[in-house]
């Protein structure tokens, strides 16, 4: 399995940098497009506003859909360093 299908636990700044770069590359290639579900009031409108290497917002939540309609979510709590995940919804 390759990105974006792979599920990833994000437990370090380096892992977040890697996931941000992968997601942004998939968006640039048209593999993913960002969406904002109505039931996700804290989701970002545009992941491009998040710098790859920080500083990051305290909380990052973003949703995406691929060409087949599969939905994905990036969710990371950066303030306390609790980490987060990337995966299918």
Protein Blocks (a to p, Z undefined) as FASTA:
>chain_A
ZZfkbccddfbfklmmmmmmmmmmmmmnomaccdddfklmkbcfblklpcfkopadfbdc
dddddfkopacdddddfknonopadddZZ
